[in-house]
Amino acid sequence: MIREAKCIVVHTGAGISTSAGIPDFRGPNGVWTLEKQGKKSDTTMTFESAQPTITHMALVAMVEARIIQMIISQNVDGLHLRSGLLRENLAELHGNVFMERCEKCGKEFLRDSAVATVGLKRTGNRCSNGGARGNCRGKLRDTVLDWKDCLPKEDLERAEHYSSKADLSICLGTTLQIVPSGTLPLLTKRNGGKLVICNLQPTKYVRLFIVRLWFAMQAGIFP
């Protein structure tokens, strides 16, 4: 299927980062799974110390080889950009804990440490983007969405465009339950494309996938 496809899009969720030490949400040791049991995650991993996994690096290699045209991610851990993936090849639908964005000119600033706020709040920093009249000086905001926040317009438009254009969408480490992110692969199916999923738990859209693989993303993309 990969050899035959002309436009491949990969949708990634929290499951691709569990082997980096970042817990997912619905897995056996997921944040929400443990909460239902009255427990808390005992992970000591921080976003700063987490490193891109083999899956992240394999995706970068496939993008650079022009096998994959776009990565669409629900993750906020920043591992896609830290793996070397270019911003132009990535739609981050829920934000990035390392990213600040200017509310005036839209310039993005990728930091070495996680931004202190979430929910698109002002961080207290100012934009240093230069122009004919000097630095913009607009106020910066974090990019991580809260439940009430709308998805970032440019990233969502990019995701919708490539999901509609793709003749193969591969879903890695996601149950596709968060809307609208989880419904984007359906645009591929609606336009005659094929769907593949690799995840630890099944999804409600299971009947739509031509290939279904249920296992943890520990050592790479495929077993």
BELPE-V118219 format. One record per helix or strand. SS is the DSSP state (helix for helix, strand for strand). FROM is the first residue (numbers start at 1). LEN is the number of residues. If there is no record, write none. Layout:
[[SS:FROM:LEN] [SS:FROM:LEN]]
This chain:
[[strand:8:5] [helix:14:3] [helix:18:3] [helix:31:6] [helix:54:11] [strand:70:4] [helix:79:4] [helix:87:3] [strand:90:3] [strand:99:4] [strand:108:3] [strand:122:5] [strand:139:4] [helix:153:13] [strand:168:5] [helix:181:3] [helix:185:6] [strand:194:6] [helix:206:3] [strand:211:4]]
